[in-house]
Amino acid sequence: MSARILIADDHGVVRDGLRQMVGACPDLEIAAEAGDGIEALRLAQSEPFDLVVLDISLPGSNGVSVLQGLRAGGSRVPVLFFSMHPAEQYADFVRRAGAQGFIGKDARSDRVIAAMRALLAGGTDFPAVRTRSRQGNHRSPLDTLSGREHEVLMGMVHGEPLLDIAARLQISNKSVGTYRQRILDKLGVANNAELIALVTRFGQP
C-alpha cells in the first residue's frame, strides 16, 4: 500500500513537479493538494496522511503556522519543508518548530524522494548547515528566543511590516510590538538595523 502524501504549495508548477516525481514511485501517492496554508491545515486535520510536504511561504497561513497548528492539535504526522528559502535561514528554525525535514526546491528529484522516504521510515532529513558566528563554539544569542519570537524575528529580518506579521501569525498588533521589544531587549540591540546586523553575523533563524 502506497504512503499517502499531502503537498501544499501556492505555485501550481511546483505541485505538478512533485506529482510527477511521486508518480514514478509505486510506494508513494499524492493523496491531496493545497494551494494555501488554511486549506493545508484543514486537510491535514481532517484526513489521514503519512507525510505532509509544506512550503514556508503560503498565503492565508504560512507553513510554519500550519506545522504549529498540527502539533498543537496533537498530530504527529511527519512534515517535510520543501522551500526556495535558504536552509541556513530556516532549517534549524523549522526543526525546533517540530518538522522532520527540510529540502530546497533546487534539489534533484531523487534527493526529494529520498527525503520523503526517510521521513516515512521514521527518520529526519535536514541539511548540514554551518552557523555563521564570530564567537567560535559559543551559543548564538538567537538561541535565547522563543518559537514565537523567532517567527516575529523572521518577519522583521525580511522587512515585513509589523501589521502584516500580526495578520500572518493571527495575533494582535500590540502583541507583535511587545514581541519586537522583547527581541531587541534579549539580543541587546536598539533598532532594526542593529538587529539585522546581529542576525547576519550569527546566522538567520
N, C-alpha and C positions, 0 to 999 in steps of 0.2 A: 504494500500500500504506500502510495507516494505521500511525502510530507506536504501539508497544507501551508502555503505562504501567503501572507498579506503584504502587498507593496504599496507604499504611499509616497507619491511624488507629484508635484504640480505640473510637471512637464510630460506631456504625452509621449514624446520621443524617448524619454528615459524609461517610462513604463514599457514601451514597445521593445526597447533593447533588453530589459530584464526578462520580459516574456519570451523573447527569442532565446536568450541564454538558458532559461529554465526549461523551455520546451524541448531542448535536446537531452534532457536528463530524466529518465523514466522514474527516478526516485523522488523527483520534486514536482510540485504543481503550484502555479499561481492560482489560488482559490478566490482571491478578491483583490480589488484595486481601489485606491482612494486618491483624489486629487487635492485634498486639503486635510489639515490636522483634525478638524472636528469630525469629518467622516471617518478618518482613520481610527480615532478613538472609539467612535460608535461601533464600527465594525469589529474592532479588536475586543470590545467588551461584550458583544452580542453573539459572536460566532467562535467556534474553537479553531485556533490556528497553532501550528507547530513552530512558526517563526514569523516575526514582523520585521520588515525592511523599511526603514524610515529615512527620509531626507531631513536635514535640520531645518531648512528654510521652507516651511509650509504655510500657506495662507490659512487664516482662521485661528489656528493654534499651532505653534512651531513644534518640531519633532521632539525636542526635549520636554515640552509641556505634555505631549502625548505620552511619552515614556513615564513621566511622573504621575500622570493620571492612571496609567495601567498599574504602576506599582502601588499607588495609594489605594486602588481598588482590590489589591491582593493578587493581581495577575503576575505569574512568574514566567510568562512566555518569553523566550529569548528574543532580544531586539538587536538588530544589526543596523547601524547607521551607514548609509550609502550617500556620500556627500561630496560636493565640489569644494567645500571649505578645507583648508589645510589641516592635516592631522595634528600638527603642533599647536593649533589653536583649540581644537575641540576633543581630540581623542580621550585625553585624561578626564576632561570635564564630563563627557557622556558616560565614561566608565564609572565615575563616582555617582552619577545620577541613576545608575542601575542598568546600563546597557551591557551587552555581552561582546559587542564587536563594533569596529569602525573601519570602513574601507573607502578609498577615494573613487570618484567616478572616472578617474583616468586609469583605473586598474584594468588588467586584461580579464576577459570573460572567465577563463579558467581560474583565475585568482578569486573572482567574486563567488563562483560556485564553490570553491574550496572553503571560503569563509562561511558560506551558508551551511555547508555540511559540518564544519567544525562546531558551529553553534547548535545545530540539530543533534550532534553527538554529545552535547552537554559541556562543550568547551567554550573557550573565548578566542577572539581574534582581534588583536589590536596591533597597530604598527609600533615599531620601536622608535620612540621619539626622544630626542635628547633635549632636555630643558636648557634653554639659554640662560646662563647665570654667571655673574662675576663673583659669586660667593662660594665657589668650589662645590663642596658637597653639602653646604648648609641648606636648610629648608627654605624654600621660597616663601616670601611673605604672602603670596597669593593663596597658599595652603591654609591660611588662617580664616579665610572667608567661608561662609556657609553656602549651601547649594543655591539658595535664593539670591544671596549676594553675588555669587558667580553669574547668575542669569542676568542680573541688573548690570553688572560689570561688562558682560559680553555685549550688551546693547550700547553701553556708553562708549566702549572702545571702538565700535563700528559706527559711531556718530548718530545713533538712533535717538530721536527726541524722547525726553522723559515721558511725555504723554503717550507716545507710541509704545514705549516699554511697558507702561501701565496697562495699556489695552492688550498687548501681547500676552502678558503674564496674568491678566484678569485680576489685577489688584488696583487699589485706589492711587490717584496721583500723589496723595500725601504719603502713602506707604513707599512709593518709589523714591520720593525726596528723602525720606528717612533712611532708606537703604543706601542711597547715594552718599549721604553724610556719614553713615556708619562705615562705608567702604573707605572713604577718604580718611576718616579717623584711624581705622585699623591699619591702613597702609602708610600713614604718616605723610600724606600729601595734601596740598592746599586747594588744588583745582584740577580740572580735566586734563590740562596739558601735562602737569606733573604725573598724573595717573597714567596717561598713555606712555610716557617715557619710562615709568617703572615697569609697566606691563611688557613693553618692548624689551626691556633688559632681562626680565625673568622668564619670559615666555607667556603667551596669552592663555587665558583659561579655556 
